Amino acid sequence: MSRCETPADSPGLPKSREGDPVFAEPWQAQAFAMTVRLHERGVFTWGEWAEALSREVHRPARAADGADYFDCWVAALSSLLAERGITSEAEQAALSDRWARAAEATPHGKPIRLENAMDQDQSPFSSCRPGLDVDRS
């Protein structure tokens, strides 16, 4: 039996006193859930997952205290998706950049929506008709 039969068995995964996974932020739980779902759909085995995660956790410059564990988790998942041809690293980087632009364009306290992302060369006022007054405050 492998040391990592399910995602909850992943070495280094933060756990509660009861042994359940704990997440400091919602994105960590979402990354965990995506990994579980992709495994359930047969995209990779737990052995393949454990190997990819181990590669990331043991890269030079990773936090010795495991503070970047879920960064490793996301990097491992991204690598597996690229290796399997599901999405390229370039496509993942472009989507990540688009989400970052959407976050920057979203007013504080409002949900971040991907459609809020502007193209890199698009100004927030480029869709305004000539002569239209725009409140830029």
C-alpha positions as CSV (number, residue, x, y, z in Angstrom):
1,M,0.0,0.0,0.0
2,S,1.3,3.4,-1.0
3,R,1.9,6.0,1.7
4,C,-0.5,8.3,-0.2
5,E,-3.7,6.5,-1.0
6,T,-6.0,9.6,-0.9
7,P,-5.4,13.3,-0.8
8,A,-6.0,13.4,2.9
9,D,-3.0,11.1,3.3
10,S,-0.7,13.5,1.6
11,P,2.5,14.1,3.7
12,G,2.6,17.6,5.1
13,L,-1.1,18.3,4.7
14,P,-2.2,20.4,7.7
15,K,-4.8,18.5,9.8
16,S,-7.1,19.2,12.7
17,R,-7.0,17.2,15.9
18,E,-9.5,14.9,14.4
19,G,-7.3,14.3,11.4
20,D,-9.3,16.2,8.9
21,P,-7.6,18.6,6.4
22,V,-7.6,22.2,7.5
23,F,-7.2,25.2,5.2
24,A,-6.0,28.7,6.1
25,E,-7.8,30.2,3.1
26,P,-10.6,29.3,0.7
27,W,-8.3,28.9,-2.3
28,Q,-6.5,26.1,-0.5
29,A,-9.7,24.1,-0.1
30,Q,-10.6,24.8,-3.7
31,A,-7.2,23.5,-4.9
32,F,-7.7,20.4,-2.7
33,A,-11.2,19.9,-4.1
34,M,-10.0,20.3,-7.7
35,T,-7.3,17.7,-7.2
36,V,-9.8,15.2,-5.7
37,R,-12.2,15.8,-8.6
38,L,-9.5,15.4,-11.3
39,H,-8.3,12.2,-9.7
40,E,-11.9,10.9,-9.6
41,R,-12.2,11.6,-13.3
42,G,-9.1,9.6,-14.0
43,V,-6.7,12.4,-14.9
44,F,-4.0,11.0,-12.6
45,T,-3.5,8.3,-10.0
46,W,-2.7,9.1,-6.4
47,G,0.8,7.7,-7.0
48,E,1.3,10.2,-9.8
49,W,-0.1,12.9,-7.6
50,A,2.2,12.1,-4.7
51,E,5.2,12.1,-7.0
52,A,4.3,15.5,-8.5
53,L,3.7,17.0,-5.1
54,S,6.9,15.5,-3.7
55,R,8.8,17.1,-6.6
56,E,7.4,20.5,-5.7
57,V,7.8,20.2,-1.9
58,H,11.4,19.2,-2.3
59,R,12.4,22.0,-4.7
60,P,15.2,24.2,-3.6
61,A,14.1,27.5,-1.9
62,R,10.8,26.0,-0.6
63,A,9.9,27.0,3.0
64,A,11.5,24.6,5.5
65,D,8.5,25.1,7.8
66,G,6.0,24.1,5.1
67,A,4.4,27.5,5.0
68,D,4.2,27.3,1.2
69,Y,2.7,23.8,1.2
70,F,-0.4,24.8,-0.8
71,D,1.7,26.8,-3.2
72,C,3.5,23.5,-3.8
73,W,0.1,21.8,-4.1
74,V,-1.0,24.2,-6.9
75,A,2.3,24.0,-8.7
76,A,2.1,20.2,-8.7
77,L,-1.5,20.3,-10.0
78,S,-0.5,22.8,-12.7
79,S,2.4,20.6,-13.7
80,L,0.2,17.5,-14.0
81,L,-2.4,19.4,-16.1
82,A,0.3,20.5,-18.5
83,E,2.0,17.1,-18.6
84,R,-1.4,15.5,-19.5
85,G,-2.1,18.1,-22.2
86,I,-5.2,19.3,-20.5
87,T,-3.9,22.9,-20.5
88,S,-0.5,24.3,-21.3
89,E,1.6,26.3,-18.9
90,A,1.2,29.3,-21.1
91,E,-2.6,29.0,-21.0
92,Q,-2.5,28.7,-17.2
93,A,-0.2,31.7,-16.9
94,A,-2.5,33.8,-19.2
95,L,-5.6,32.8,-17.1
96,S,-3.8,33.6,-13.9
97,D,-2.8,37.0,-15.3
98,R,-6.4,37.6,-16.4
99,W,-7.6,36.8,-12.8
100,A,-5.0,39.2,-11.4
101,R,-6.2,42.0,-13.7
102,A,-9.8,41.2,-12.8
103,A,-8.9,41.5,-9.1
104,E,-7.2,44.9,-9.7
105,A,-10.3,46.1,-11.6
106,T,-12.8,45.0,-8.9
107,P,-13.9,47.5,-6.3
108,H,-13.1,46.5,-2.7
109,G,-15.8,44.2,-1.2
110,K,-17.2,43.2,-4.6
111,P,-16.9,39.7,-6.0
112,I,-14.0,39.3,-8.5
113,R,-15.4,38.3,-11.9
114,L,-13.2,37.3,-14.8
115,E,-15.2,39.6,-17.1
116,N,-13.8,42.5,-15.1
117,A,-10.3,41.8,-16.6
118,M,-9.3,44.2,-19.3
119,D,-6.9,43.4,-22.1
120,Q,-3.4,44.6,-21.3
121,D,-3.7,47.4,-23.8
122,Q,-7.3,48.3,-23.0
123,S,-8.0,51.4,-21.0
124,P,-11.0,51.5,-18.6
125,F,-12.3,54.3,-20.8
126,S,-11.7,52.8,-24.3
127,S,-15.3,51.8,-24.7
128,C,-16.6,55.3,-24.1
129,R,-18.0,57.2,-27.1
130,P,-16.1,60.3,-28.1
131,G,-17.4,63.4,-26.3
132,L,-19.0,61.4,-23.5
133,D,-18.2,62.8,-20.1
134,V,-16.7,60.1,-17.8
135,D,-16.4,60.4,-14.1
136,R,-12.9,59.2,-13.4
137,S,-12.9,59.6,-9.6
